[in-house]
Structures are given as C-alpha cells and as structure tokens.
Amino acid sequence: MHTDDVTPPELYVGRADAAAAARRVTTSPPAEFATQPWIRGRYVSFPSRTGGFTLHARILVPPGLDSARKYPVLFGPVYSNTVRNRWAGLYGTVQQMLAIEHGYIVVQVDVRGSTGYGRDFREKFLMDWGGGDLDDLESAVDYMKSLPFVDGDRMGIWGSSYGGTLTVYSLFKKPGLFRAGVAGAPATDPHFFGSDDVAIVRRPQTHPEAFRRGALQYAGNLRDHLLIIHGMQDDVVPFQTTVALAEELMKQGKDFDVAFAPAATHGWTQRPYYARYLLQRLVDHFNRYLGGGANAASAGTGAAR
C-alpha cells in the first residue's frame, strides 16, 4: 500500500527481493481527481514552549502564495499523529479545499502524545490532556506568526473527538490564541471517557483530580467564536455532554453556536447530507470570523461539496 499528500492509498505488487519498481494494480479515485491541483505539504520543525521537545508540523499553503500578503491560518483537524505524508480521506479533502478555494494556510502539528518521537514525548500526554498539548499548539502558533505571509490576528482551530476537546480547551484555557474554533463531538467531561481512555485519566477512584478537570469550569473564559458540532446518536462521546456544556455557556452569558445531526453517531459525516450540512457550517463559521485569503471570492463553495 502506498499513499502521500496528494495520492489516496493504492495497492502495488512487486517482489521484495527485486530492484524493479512495483506495479500499481488499483486506481481508487474517479478520473476527475487527477485534474485537481492538489497541494503537497511543507514539513517543518520548531521547539515547544515547554518540555524541551522539538515539534513537527505539516503546512498546506494556498496555490500561488503571495509572500507580500497576509493569510489567515487554520489549525486542523487537530489530533495526535497528524503529521504524516499521506492522504487523509474526507478531512484531507476538506484541508485541500480550505487552502485552494478559500485561501487559508492549513496547519497540523503533532502534539505530545503522538507516536514516533520517543517514549517521553508520547507519555507526557498521560494525565495531562488539555495541558502540555495546548502548549504545543501555542508553540505552533508562535512559529506561524514568525512567517511574513501569516496574519497572526486571523487564526482558527478545528477538530473532532479529541480534536474537538483540544479546540474547546484551547478557546477556554488560552483565550485569544485563536479567533474562532469548531469543535466536533468534543469530549469535555472525563466521566464519559471510554474504556480506551483509561490509560489517559485512570479511574475516579484512584485519580479523582483528573475527573475534576472537565471543561465546564473554564467556560467563563470564552471570548472567541465557538461552533460545536455533535451527532445526537454519538456512541462514543454522548450528546448530553454538549448539552451540559451549552447550558453552562448560556448560564455564563456566552455567545456560541451549535450544529447537530439527529441520527449521526461519532463519525458525524457518515451520511452525505450530514457531511454537506455540517462541513458547510464549519466553512461558513471560519469565513465569517476569519475571512478568506487569496481566494476569498469562492468562500462558501468549496469544502462541503
């Protein structure tokens, strides 16, 4: 199997002991795929603000980048293990359209907890979700602001599942770092974390402090533009956690938005009309609060096709 920034996974066959090139045996995307001007990522490294770590990021820049202009930046989808030279499916297409049709610089950074950088970097995430990983995101913001073609006042963040958690915590715990965020299915209450997350937070009986770190206590800090996306039938992060978060934000007098899909589960884009609706909400949210860059004239027409 082979994939890269501009090539979906394809199957090749060849002899392991032969020097000859492998033979491609599948062509997955439709013919129109090859006519699109897909963008290859730029890969960079820079120091983290904390922990003494070196961070790695993948950057997509709009075609025909004009270094004399200032472009808005979108971080996302944020998560661990994102800086990979591979085609990322639907979200990979969304990233490409945000850059190509809407003029955003699109960034992903491998926050602590990612694999491939050593045990210390991976295990710093344990018991510290929404902590040091936010410092890593802030370090990436600092790096992007150092580039002459970046508008440091127009930065956004988005992600789903733990990426939604990172989005919410970034806006709550580091207000002003991002002007706008879209949080899909955010896991904001550790009491509802699944069995796979036991290694991260342990159990209430043994580590009660971890279960007092839900997002609601930080809701009063919100001052940036938040959109929450959640499927009402989410089988991983219960919809009721977003309802509780919305209740607290209302109580705090905060301005925010919610988009939901009645029958969507944790993968809230599993139905085509859900994907069109919710991804269009995501694009519209960023275009409203950040504005497009070089290709702003096409705003609202791209990523949700």
Backbone torsions as a table, in degrees:
resi	resn	phi	psi	omega
1	MET	NA	140.1	178.0
2	HIS	-140.8	141.9	174.9
3	THR	-152.3	158.6	171.4
4	ASP	-151.9	-169.6	-173.6
5	ASP	-54.1	-30.9	-173.8
6	VAL	-121.2	11.6	-175.9
7	THR	-132.5	116.9	174.3
8	PRO	-62.2	160.4	-178.3
9	PRO	-57.8	133.0	177.1
10	GLU	-133.8	156.2	-179.0
11	LEU	-97.8	131.2	175.5
12	TYR	-121.7	150.6	178.5
13	VAL	-126.6	132.9	177.1
14	GLY	-165.1	169.3	178.5
15	ARG	-85.1	133.1	-179.3
16	ALA	-65.9	-24.9	-176.6
17	ASP	-102.2	13.4	-177.8
18	ALA	-113.5	149.0	179.6
19	ALA	-84.0	-15.5	-177.3
20	ALA	-65.9	149.9	-179.9
21	ALA	-65.5	146.6	177.2
22	ALA	-69.7	154.3	-178.7
23	ARG	-98.0	127.0	179.1
24	ARG	-76.0	132.7	-176.0
25	VAL	-120.4	-4.7	177.2
26	THR	-130.7	150.7	171.1
27	THR	-135.0	100.6	-169.2
28	SER	-80.6	-49.1	-174.2
29	PRO	-77.4	161.7	175.1
30	PRO	-66.9	166.1	-175.7
31	ALA	-59.3	-31.8	-178.2
32	GLU	-61.9	-24.0	-177.9
33	PHE	-58.1	-39.9	-176.3
34	ALA	-71.3	-13.7	-178.9
35	THR	-89.2	-7.5	-176.9
36	GLN	-85.3	143.8	-179.4
37	PRO	-85.2	66.9	-176.9
38	TRP	-62.3	150.2	-175.0
39	ILE	-102.8	132.2	172.7
40	ARG	-83.8	143.9	-178.0
41	GLY	-74.9	152.3	168.6
42	ARG	-102.4	133.7	-176.3
43	TYR	-111.6	126.1	-175.5
44	VAL	-133.6	162.0	177.0
45	SER	-132.9	149.3	-179.6
46	PHE	-161.6	161.3	-177.6
47	PRO	-78.3	149.2	172.1
48	SER	-80.4	153.8	178.4
49	ARG	-66.6	-28.8	-177.2
50	THR	-133.9	156.7	172.9
51	GLY	86.7	-11.9	-179.5
52	GLY	70.8	21.9	-177.4
53	PHE	-91.5	153.9	167.4
54	THR	-96.7	128.0	-178.4
55	LEU	-102.9	155.6	-177.8
56	HIS	-128.6	138.2	-175.6
57	ALA	-135.8	156.7	176.1
58	ARG	-120.2	129.5	-173.9
59	ILE	-126.2	130.2	170.6
60	LEU	-107.9	126.6	178.7
61	VAL	-111.6	147.6	-179.9
62	PRO	-59.1	146.8	177.6
63	PRO	-61.4	143.2	-179.9
64	GLY	69.0	33.8	-178.1
65	LEU	-51.6	128.6	178.0
66	ASP	-102.2	107.8	-175.1
67	SER	-66.3	-10.2	177.8
68	ALA	-87.5	-7.4	-179.5
69	ARG	-102.3	167.3	177.5
70	LYS	-114.1	123.2	-175.5
71	TYR	-109.2	144.2	172.1
72	PRO	-72.7	157.6	-175.1
73	VAL	-125.7	136.6	173.8
74	LEU	-118.2	125.7	172.7
75	PHE	-94.2	117.5	176.1
76	GLY	152.5	165.0	-0.7
77	PRO	-70.5	128.8	-179.7
78	VAL	-76.5	143.1	179.3
79	TYR	179.0	-178.6	169.8
80	SER	-85.8	160.8	174.7
81	ASN	56.5	43.4	-178.8
82	THR	-100.2	-20.4	-174.3
83	VAL	-87.5	81.8	-178.0
84	ARG	-135.9	139.3	178.1
85	ASN	-80.4	81.3	-175.7
86	ARG	-154.8	160.3	174.5
87	TRP	-84.6	127.0	-171.3
88	ALA	-101.1	34.0	173.7
89	GLY	63.2	-139.2	-177.3
90	LEU	-58.6	-46.1	-178.9
91	TYR	-66.2	-31.7	174.8
92	GLY	-62.7	-39.1	177.1
93	THR	-66.3	-41.0	177.8
94	VAL	-60.3	-45.2	178.0
95	GLN	-57.8	-45.8	-179.0
96	GLN	-62.0	-42.9	-178.3
97	MET	-70.0	-34.1	176.6
98	LEU	-62.7	-35.4	178.7
99	ALA	-80.1	-47.0	-172.6
100	ILE	-74.4	-46.7	-171.8
101	GLU	-98.1	-18.3	-176.8
102	HIS	-118.5	-4.9	172.5
103	GLY	74.4	24.2	176.4
104	TYR	-91.0	146.3	163.1
105	ILE	-83.2	128.2	-174.8
106	VAL	-111.9	128.7	-172.9
107	VAL	-127.2	138.9	166.6
108	GLN	-127.9	142.0	178.6
109	VAL	-132.8	138.6	176.9
110	ASP	-81.0	100.9	178.3
111	VAL	-74.7	164.4	-180.0
112	ARG	-58.6	143.9	-168.8
113	GLY	107.8	-17.3	177.1
114	SER	-73.1	151.1	179.1
115	THR	-93.1	159.0	177.3
116	GLY	99.3	-1.6	-178.1
117	TYR	-120.4	14.0	178.8
118	GLY	102.1	158.3	-175.4
119	ARG	-63.5	-41.7	-177.6
120	ASP	-58.4	-44.4	-178.7
121	PHE	-66.4	-40.8	-179.1
122	ARG	-67.1	-44.5	-171.8
123	GLU	-85.4	-7.9	173.8
124	LYS	-63.7	-18.8	-180.0
125	PHE	-75.3	-27.6	-175.3
126	LEU	-63.1	130.6	-179.0
127	MET	63.8	13.0	-177.2
128	ASP	-136.5	28.0	177.0
129	TRP	-63.0	140.8	-175.9
130	GLY	69.6	25.1	-179.4
131	GLY	-126.5	-97.7	-179.9
132	GLY	-62.8	-28.7	178.2
133	ASP	-66.6	-29.7	174.2
134	LEU	-68.9	-34.4	175.1
135	ASP	-63.0	-36.3	178.1
136	ASP	-65.9	-41.1	176.6
137	LEU	-63.6	-41.5	178.4
138	GLU	-64.3	-35.2	176.3
139	SER	-63.0	-38.8	177.6
140	ALA	-67.4	-37.0	175.1
141	VAL	-60.9	-44.7	178.7
142	ASP	-58.6	-43.4	-179.7
143	TYR	-63.5	-45.9	-178.0
144	MET	-63.6	-36.5	179.3
145	LYS	-66.2	-19.7	178.5
146	SER	-77.5	-10.8	-178.7
147	LEU	-86.3	136.2	-172.1
148	PRO	-67.6	-20.6	-176.1
149	PHE	-99.2	12.0	-178.4
150	VAL	-103.3	134.3	173.7
151	ASP	-91.5	102.0	-176.1
152	GLY	-66.8	-12.9	178.9
153	ASP	-92.6	-4.0	-179.0
154	ARG	-126.3	80.2	179.3
155	MET	-127.5	139.4	179.1
156	GLY	-130.8	166.0	-179.0
157	ILE	-141.6	142.9	177.5
158	TRP	-152.7	156.4	177.2
159	GLY	179.3	170.0	-179.7
160	SER	-127.8	154.2	-176.5
161	SER	62.1	-121.4	177.4
162	TYR	-65.4	-26.1	172.7
163	GLY	-63.5	-34.1	173.8
164	GLY	-68.4	-36.7	176.1
165	THR	-62.1	-47.2	178.6
166	LEU	-59.3	-38.5	179.5
167	THR	-63.6	-49.9	-179.6
168	VAL	-61.5	-47.9	-178.3
169	TYR	-65.6	-34.3	177.7
170	SER	-62.5	-44.9	-179.3
171	LEU	-71.5	-32.0	-178.2
172	PHE	-81.4	-41.8	-172.6
173	LYS	-96.0	-18.6	177.4
174	LYS	-132.0	60.3	-177.5
175	PRO	-58.3	139.9	-179.3
176	GLY	91.7	-14.9	178.3
177	LEU	-66.8	-40.6	176.0
178	PHE	-123.0	140.7	179.2
179	ARG	-77.1	-30.9	-176.4
180	ALA	-146.8	151.2	177.8
181	GLY	-146.3	148.4	174.0
182	VAL	-123.4	116.7	-176.9
183	ALA	-108.6	111.0	177.0
184	GLY	-92.7	128.4	177.1
185	ALA	43.0	55.4	-174.7
186	PRO	-73.3	130.1	177.4
187	ALA	-85.7	92.0	-172.2
188	THR	-104.0	-6.4	-179.7
189	ASP	-125.9	109.8	-176.0
190	PRO	-62.3	-18.5	177.5
191	HIS	-65.2	-18.4	-180.0
192	PHE	-105.9	8.1	176.9
193	PHE	-62.9	144.8	-177.2
194	GLY	-80.9	177.7	-177.2
195	SER	-62.9	-28.2	179.1
196	ASP	-67.5	-18.0	-175.7
197	ASP	-95.6	3.7	-178.2
198	VAL	-59.4	-36.3	-179.9
199	ALA	-65.6	-22.8	-177.7
200	ILE	-85.7	-43.8	-172.8
201	VAL	-117.2	-5.6	-175.2
202	ARG	60.8	-140.4	-176.6
203	ARG	-127.9	155.9	-179.4
204	PRO	-58.1	-33.1	-177.0
205	GLN	-68.4	-33.0	-175.8
206	THR	-100.5	-28.8	-177.1
207	HIS	-135.7	65.7	-175.9
208	PRO	-60.6	-27.4	-178.5
209	GLU	-63.0	-32.9	179.9
210	ALA	-66.6	-29.3	-176.9
211	PHE	-89.6	3.6	171.7
212	ARG	-101.3	10.9	-174.2
213	ARG	-106.6	26.1	176.6
214	GLY	-64.1	164.0	-172.5
215	ALA	-74.0	-21.3	-173.0
216	LEU	-59.2	-32.6	-176.9
217	GLN	-67.8	-18.0	-179.5
218	TYR	-101.9	1.2	-172.8
219	ALA	-59.0	-30.9	-179.5
220	GLY	-65.1	-13.9	-179.5
221	ASN	-83.1	-10.2	-173.3
222	LEU	-63.7	125.9	173.9
223	ARG	-137.3	-6.8	178.6
224	ASP	-97.6	-179.3	-171.1
225	HIS	-95.3	111.4	-175.4
226	LEU	-110.9	131.8	168.4
227	LEU	-118.8	126.4	176.9
228	ILE	-105.1	129.1	176.6
229	ILE	-114.6	131.5	-178.3
230	HIS	-154.9	138.8	172.4
231	GLY	-83.6	135.0	-175.9
232	MET	-71.8	-17.1	178.4
233	GLN	-108.5	26.7	-178.8
234	ASP	-56.1	124.6	-177.1
235	ASP	-98.2	5.2	179.2
236	VAL	-119.6	-52.6	176.6
237	VAL	-113.2	106.6	-173.3
238	PRO	-58.6	140.6	178.2
239	PHE	-58.8	-28.4	-178.1
240	GLN	-61.8	-24.6	178.7
241	THR	-69.1	-35.1	175.1
242	THR	-70.8	-37.1	176.5
243	VAL	-60.5	-43.8	179.5
244	ALA	-64.7	-39.4	178.6
245	LEU	-66.3	-42.6	178.0
246	ALA	-61.9	-40.5	178.2
247	GLU	-58.9	-44.4	-178.6
248	GLU	-67.8	-40.2	178.4
249	LEU	-63.9	-39.0	175.7
250	MET	-63.5	-43.0	179.6
251	LYS	-60.1	-34.8	-179.6
252	GLN	-83.6	-1.2	179.0
253	GLY	72.0	30.8	-177.0
254	LYS	-90.7	150.6	176.7
255	ASP	-97.0	121.9	-178.3
256	PHE	-156.9	171.8	-179.8
257	ASP	-130.3	153.2	176.7
258	VAL	-132.7	135.4	171.7
259	ALA	-125.7	134.0	-177.8
260	PHE	-135.4	162.2	175.8
261	ALA	-127.0	124.2	-169.3
262	PRO	-57.7	-42.1	-174.9
263	ALA	-109.7	10.8	-177.3
264	ALA	-74.7	140.2	173.8
265	THR	-95.8	-155.2	-174.0
266	HIS	-64.0	-36.1	173.2
267	GLY	-85.0	83.4	-166.6
268	TRP	-70.2	1.8	178.0
269	THR	-108.5	18.8	-172.5
270	GLN	-70.2	-21.0	175.4
271	ARG	-106.5	136.2	-174.3
272	PRO	-54.4	-40.7	-177.7
273	TYR	-73.6	-26.6	171.7
274	TYR	-66.0	-45.3	-179.6
275	ALA	-60.2	-46.0	-179.3
276	ARG	-61.2	-46.0	-176.5
277	TYR	-67.6	-51.9	-172.7
278	LEU	-72.0	-38.8	177.6
279	LEU	-69.6	-32.7	175.0
280	GLN	-66.1	-36.5	176.1
281	ARG	-62.3	-41.2	178.1
282	LEU	-60.4	-50.1	-179.0
283	VAL	-62.0	-45.6	-178.9
284	ASP	-62.1	-37.3	-179.4
285	HIS	-61.5	-47.7	-179.1
286	PHE	-70.5	-39.3	178.6
287	ASN	-63.9	-33.1	-179.8
288	ARG	-69.3	-44.1	-171.5
289	TYR	-99.9	-18.0	179.3
290	LEU	-114.1	-27.5	-176.5
291	GLY	75.9	151.7	177.5
292	GLY	-75.4	168.4	176.0
293	GLY	-99.9	-120.2	-173.9
294	ALA	-62.7	-29.4	-175.0
295	ASN	-115.0	38.3	-175.3
296	ALA	-63.3	-20.6	-178.2
297	ALA	-63.4	-23.9	-179.3
298	SER	-95.9	12.1	-177.4
299	ALA	-55.7	135.7	178.3
300	GLY	86.8	6.7	-176.1
301	THR	-118.9	-6.9	-164.8
302	GLY	-103.1	-74.8	-160.9
303	ALA	-65.7	-21.1	-175.3
304	ALA	-94.9	13.9	178.6
305	ARG	-63.2	NA	NA
